[in-house]
Amino acid sequence: MIGRAVTALLREAGGGARYEVLVASRRTTPPVDLEAPASIRLLLEGAGPLDHVVVAAGDAVFGGLAALTRGDLEASVLSKLLGQVEVALAALPRLRDGGSVTLTSGELSHAPIPGSAAVAMVNGALDGFVRAAALDLAPGRRLNVVSPGWIRETRLRMGLPLEPGVPARAIAQLYVDAIESGESGRVFQATGGPAQVVQRSA
């Protein structure tokens, strides 16, 4: 959902700039799997110099604390956390000057709900990684993360009340902001509710 919205927005003349968008997923050719580092390296090695990389993928396990297994935790870390970190590490050296990598965490790291321990764990780790890793980057390279809340379209599909929920396009705009802002080491945060709030967190 988020990936499609980001792709659509970037393909428009957002911010006075047009982007040529290359989409990669498990269903593209070649396929890319966040749990298979070799597939990440293969994609990026064949892409040439890059302006910006956005990662809006990765799975984490929902489940009550008593029911979580080591396998659940490892699966969450391997996919959503290490998978995105692998993309960042592989993409950053291939960026043109001024380029950026934007990852995806989520609001459960700071606004958890029951059954979200594993998800909150990896989301918080991603936010921390970005803040710290950005300090090590050479000039001209940037790293940020978007922390979305509930997506309104997802809630609609699930038959849930639309509030709290942020439209996918509004969340996608945060990725464009991360690309065009010139900032690095930032958490771009979106939360839903009667009044939608979009904010940047240092």
Number of C-alpha atoms within 10 A of each C-alpha: 13 21 18 14 18 22 18 13 19 20 14 13 10 14 10 6 10 12 14 10 13 8 11 16 14 11 9 9 10 13 13 19 18 24 20 13 15 12 16 23 17 14 18 16 13 8 12 11 15 17 19 23 21 24 23 21 18 19 17 23 21 18 16 12 12 7 9 15 13 8 10 16 18 14 18 23 24 21 20 26 28 20 22 26 19 18 22 22 13 18 24 21 14 18 20 15 14 14 22 26 26 28 26 24 29 26 19 21 21 11 11 14 10 9 16 18 21 24 26 23 18 25 26 18 16 27 23 15 17 23 18 14 16 17 12 9 15 11 8 12 23 27 29 27 30 29 28 26 21 22 23 20 17 17 16 13 9 10 9 13 10 20 16 17 24 26 18 20 18 18 25 23 17 25 29 18 17 27 23 16 10 14 16 23 23 22 28 25 20 23 21 19 13 10 11 15 11 17 13 14 11 10
